[in-house]
Structure formats: C-alpha cells, structure tokens
Amino acid sequence: MRLALPLVAAVLWIGTLPAMAVELVMVEQPGCAYCRQWDREVADAYPKTAEGRAAPLARVQMRALDDSGYAFARPVNYTPTFVLVDDKRELARIEGYPGEDFFWGLLGMMLKAQTDFDPKSAGTGESVAQPAQIDG
C-alpha cells in the first residue's frame, strides 16, 4: 500500500506533462529585412490562425542554432527560414520569405503534408491558407 500512493502520484504527474507538439521555428538574424517584413505582415495574426495553433511559433537566432536543441536536416543558410519540427526534428521548411500570400499557402501545404492538419477541425478561427469564397 505504501508504494501505491507514490505510484498513483507519479502517474497523475506524468499525465499533466505537455505532449510533444509540432512547432514552426523561425530562424532569423539581426538586420534581416525579410524578417522585419514577416513581422509586419504576419507575426500578429499568426497565433490567431488555425496554422498558428497547429504549429506555434518558436523564434531562434541563427547564431544560437547550435545551442537550440533542434535537429535540422541540413544547415540554415538564409533568413528567415521557417522549419516545421516535431519533437525538435525537422519535417519540412520554407527558405526565405516569399510574401504573405505565398507564405500562408506554402505553410498550409507543408502542414497538410507533414501532419494531420485540417484547418476546419483545428479549432476556432479562420485558416489563412484557405482561399476566400466569392459569392457572385
């Protein structure tokens, strides 16, 4: 009986640990004009979208990559580079910032190809990657 209480406590504690999740890692560096453009065009909206909830953003400075713990498939040569990771391992990436419209489209395709992402079941809010419906 003495072992039962600590065992139950350990099981309950393990159950409260966060599950490993997919992240979008933005690799940036000081002076990056395209990083600033992404900040102006996307940063505020990102966490409010289905994509942002499916892959929360983690920002890492290029010079700090070696100490970040991420296992990328190949070196990062350009900023910004957006790396989709699961449990710190690379799934896919977008190198550079192609502009807001292309970014959302590429991110949506990346999430659908590498995860079980479905913008319609990703919770409340709009998916930016979905084209607008035009009533005519």
BALOBA-1460 file (C-alpha; in Angstrom, 3 decimals):
// residues 136
<rec num="1" residu="m" x="0.000" y="0.000" z="0.000"/>
<rec num="2" residu="r" x="2.910" y="2.349" z="0.717"/>
<rec num="3" residu="l" x="4.065" y="2.043" z="-2.874"/>
<rec num="4" residu="a" x="0.612" y="2.553" z="-4.301"/>
<rec num="5" residu="l" x="0.283" y="6.208" z="-3.285"/>
<rec num="6" residu="p" x="3.620" y="7.344" z="-4.814"/>
<rec num="7" residu="l" x="2.868" y="5.290" z="-7.926"/>
<rec num="8" residu="v" x="-0.545" y="6.933" z="-8.341"/>
<rec num="9" residu="a" x="1.021" y="10.362" z="-7.758"/>
<rec num="10" residu="a" x="3.677" y="9.665" z="-10.412"/>
<rec num="11" residu="v" x="1.072" y="8.547" z="-12.946"/>
<rec num="12" residu="l" x="-1.019" y="11.642" z="-12.309"/>
<rec num="13" residu="w" x="2.045" y="13.891" z="-12.622"/>
<rec num="14" residu="i" x="3.089" y="12.279" z="-15.931"/>
<rec num="15" residu="g" x="-0.446" y="12.825" z="-17.203"/>
<rec num="16" residu="t" x="-0.065" y="16.580" z="-16.670"/>
<rec num="17" residu="l" x="3.088" y="16.868" z="-18.778"/>
<rec num="18" residu="p" x="2.539" y="18.619" z="-22.104"/>
<rec num="19" residu="a" x="2.503" y="16.386" z="-25.154"/>
<rec num="20" residu="m" x="5.220" y="16.939" z="-27.717"/>
<rec num="21" residu="a" x="3.846" y="19.132" z="-30.420"/>
<rec num="22" residu="v" x="4.667" y="20.400" z="-33.841"/>
<rec num="23" residu="e" x="6.310" y="23.829" z="-33.908"/>
<rec num="24" residu="l" x="7.238" y="26.279" z="-36.612"/>
<rec num="25" residu="v" x="10.762" y="27.507" z="-35.929"/>
<rec num="26" residu="m" x="11.597" y="30.877" z="-37.456"/>
<rec num="27" residu="v" x="15.360" y="31.235" z="-37.834"/>
<rec num="28" residu="e" x="16.274" y="34.911" z="-38.024"/>
<rec num="29" residu="q" x="19.205" y="37.254" z="-37.577"/>
<rec num="30" residu="p" x="19.681" y="40.935" z="-36.787"/>
<rec num="31" residu="g" x="19.360" y="43.207" z="-39.811"/>
<rec num="32" residu="c" x="17.220" y="40.755" z="-41.808"/>
<rec num="33" residu="a" x="14.888" y="42.896" z="-43.926"/>
<rec num="34" residu="y" x="12.649" y="39.942" z="-44.837"/>
<rec num="35" residu="c" x="12.325" y="39.008" z="-41.150"/>
<rec num="36" residu="r" x="11.069" y="42.535" z="-40.464"/>
<rec num="37" residu="q" x="8.668" y="42.263" z="-43.400"/>
<rec num="38" residu="w" x="7.303" y="38.972" z="-41.994"/>
<rec num="39" residu="d" x="6.904" y="40.672" z="-38.613"/>
<rec num="40" residu="r" x="4.890" y="43.492" z="-40.217"/>
<rec num="41" residu="e" x="2.724" y="41.276" z="-42.416"/>
<rec num="42" residu="v" x="2.213" y="38.022" z="-40.481"/>
<rec num="43" residu="a" x="3.513" y="37.997" z="-36.890"/>
<rec num="44" residu="d" x="0.468" y="39.490" z="-35.146"/>
<rec num="45" residu="a" x="-2.032" y="37.280" z="-36.986"/>
<rec num="46" residu="y" x="-0.041" y="34.039" z="-36.830"/>
<rec num="47" residu="p" x="-1.032" y="32.780" z="-33.350"/>
<rec num="48" residu="k" x="-4.709" y="33.569" z="-34.054"/>
<rec num="49" residu="t" x="-4.902" y="31.282" z="-37.099"/>
<rec num="50" residu="a" x="-5.522" y="27.548" z="-37.386"/>
<rec num="51" residu="e" x="-1.962" y="27.224" z="-38.698"/>
<rec num="52" residu="g" x="-0.565" y="29.095" z="-35.706"/>
<rec num="53" residu="r" x="-2.457" y="26.896" z="-33.264"/>
<rec num="54" residu="a" x="-1.344" y="23.731" z="-35.089"/>
<rec num="55" residu="a" x="2.319" y="24.814" z="-35.134"/>
<rec num="56" residu="p" x="3.098" y="27.508" z="-32.554"/>
<rec num="57" residu="l" x="5.981" y="29.791" z="-33.481"/>
<rec num="58" residu="a" x="9.403" y="29.491" z="-31.869"/>
<rec num="59" residu="r" x="11.960" y="32.136" z="-32.848"/>
<rec num="60" residu="v" x="15.660" y="31.272" z="-32.873"/>
<rec num="61" residu="q" x="18.582" y="33.490" z="-33.775"/>
<rec num="62" residu="m" x="20.792" y="31.973" z="-36.480"/>
<rec num="63" residu="r" x="23.899" y="32.367" z="-34.319"/>
<rec num="64" residu="a" x="22.196" y="30.388" z="-31.497"/>
<rec num="65" residu="l" x="21.148" y="27.374" z="-33.605"/>
<rec num="66" residu="d" x="23.916" y="25.101" z="-32.328"/>
<rec num="67" residu="d" x="22.673" y="25.513" z="-28.748"/>
<rec num="68" residu="s" x="18.950" y="25.403" z="-29.598"/>
<rec num="69" residu="g" x="18.484" y="21.633" z="-29.438"/>
<rec num="70" residu="y" x="16.793" y="21.468" z="-32.835"/>
<rec num="71" residu="a" x="17.881" y="18.707" z="-35.235"/>
<rec num="72" residu="f" x="17.589" y="20.188" z="-38.707"/>
<rec num="73" residu="a" x="18.113" y="18.002" z="-41.778"/>
<rec num="74" residu="r" x="20.555" y="20.480" z="-43.303"/>
<rec num="75" residu="p" x="22.153" y="23.809" z="-42.385"/>
<rec num="76" residu="v" x="20.164" y="27.031" z="-42.427"/>
<rec num="77" residu="n" x="21.725" y="29.410" z="-44.945"/>
<rec num="78" residu="y" x="19.064" y="32.103" z="-45.334"/>
<rec num="79" residu="t" x="16.928" y="34.177" z="-43.017"/>
<rec num="80" residu="p" x="14.188" y="33.912" z="-42.409"/>
<rec num="81" residu="t" x="13.923" y="30.160" z="-42.697"/>
<rec num="82" residu="f" x="10.763" y="28.553" z="-41.330"/>
<rec num="83" residu="v" x="11.314" y="24.969" z="-40.194"/>
<rec num="84" residu="l" x="8.398" y="22.740" z="-39.262"/>
<rec num="85" residu="v" x="9.579" y="20.441" z="-36.462"/>
<rec num="86" residu="d" x="8.096" y="17.649" z="-34.396"/>
<rec num="87" residu="d" x="9.913" y="16.768" z="-31.193"/>
<rec num="88" residu="k" x="12.737" y="19.111" z="-32.319"/>
<rec num="89" residu="r" x="13.285" y="17.172" z="-35.578"/>
<rec num="90" residu="e" x="12.780" y="18.788" z="-38.974"/>
<rec num="91" residu="l" x="9.772" y="17.778" z="-41.040"/>
<rec num="92" residu="a" x="9.880" y="20.456" z="-43.763"/>
<rec num="93" residu="r" x="10.987" y="24.046" z="-44.348"/>
<rec num="94" residu="i" x="10.359" y="27.280" z="-46.193"/>
<rec num="95" residu="e" x="13.585" y="29.101" z="-47.035"/>
<rec num="96" residu="g" x="13.195" y="32.855" z="-47.241"/>
<rec num="97" residu="y" x="10.008" y="34.866" z="-47.066"/>
<rec num="98" residu="p" x="8.123" y="34.876" z="-50.376"/>
<rec num="99" residu="g" x="5.496" y="37.392" z="-49.236"/>
<rec num="100" residu="e" x="2.345" y="36.996" z="-47.179"/>
<rec num="101" residu="d" x="0.165" y="35.227" z="-49.755"/>
<rec num="102" residu="f" x="2.781" y="32.648" z="-50.714"/>
<rec num="103" residu="f" x="3.827" y="32.136" z="-47.086"/>
<rec num="104" residu="w" x="0.321" y="31.116" z="-45.972"/>
<rec num="105" residu="g" x="-0.145" y="28.839" z="-48.974"/>
<rec num="106" residu="l" x="3.219" y="27.122" z="-48.519"/>
<rec num="107" residu="l" x="2.698" y="26.753" z="-44.776"/>
<rec num="108" residu="g" x="-0.740" y="25.214" z="-45.297"/>
<rec num="109" residu="m" x="0.617" y="22.712" z="-47.813"/>
<rec num="110" residu="m" x="3.531" y="21.873" z="-45.501"/>
<rec num="111" residu="l" x="1.229" y="21.286" z="-42.520"/>
<rec num="112" residu="k" x="-1.167" y="19.124" z="-44.536"/>
<rec num="113" residu="a" x="1.673" y="17.043" z="-45.999"/>
<rec num="114" residu="q" x="3.581" y="16.513" z="-42.746"/>
<rec num="115" residu="t" x="0.890" y="16.429" z="-40.049"/>
<rec num="116" residu="d" x="-2.779" y="15.613" z="-39.644"/>
<rec num="117" residu="f" x="-3.586" y="19.326" z="-40.021"/>
<rec num="118" residu="d" x="-7.116" y="20.070" z="-41.117"/>
<rec num="119" residu="p" x="-7.940" y="23.785" z="-40.941"/>
<rec num="120" residu="k" x="-11.645" y="23.045" z="-40.497"/>
<rec num="121" residu="s" x="-11.050" y="20.948" z="-37.373"/>
<rec num="122" residu="a" x="-8.148" y="22.981" z="-35.965"/>
<rec num="123" residu="g" x="-10.356" y="24.883" z="-33.541"/>
<rec num="124" residu="t" x="-11.940" y="28.270" z="-33.697"/>
<rec num="125" residu="g" x="-10.721" y="30.971" z="-36.019"/>
<rec num="126" residu="e" x="-10.015" y="31.190" z="-39.690"/>
<rec num="127" residu="s" x="-7.366" y="29.381" z="-41.655"/>
<rec num="128" residu="v" x="-5.443" y="31.900" z="-43.671"/>
<rec num="129" residu="a" x="-4.312" y="29.206" z="-46.123"/>
<rec num="130" residu="q" x="-7.847" y="28.647" z="-47.355"/>
<rec num="131" residu="p" x="-8.884" y="30.737" z="-50.364"/>
<rec num="132" residu="a" x="-11.693" y="33.194" z="-49.798"/>
<rec num="133" residu="q" x="-15.129" y="32.268" z="-51.060"/>
<rec num="134" residu="i" x="-16.551" y="34.762" z="-53.528"/>
<rec num="135" residu="d" x="-20.310" y="34.891" z="-53.853"/>
<rec num="136" residu="g" x="-21.445" y="36.038" z="-57.223"/>
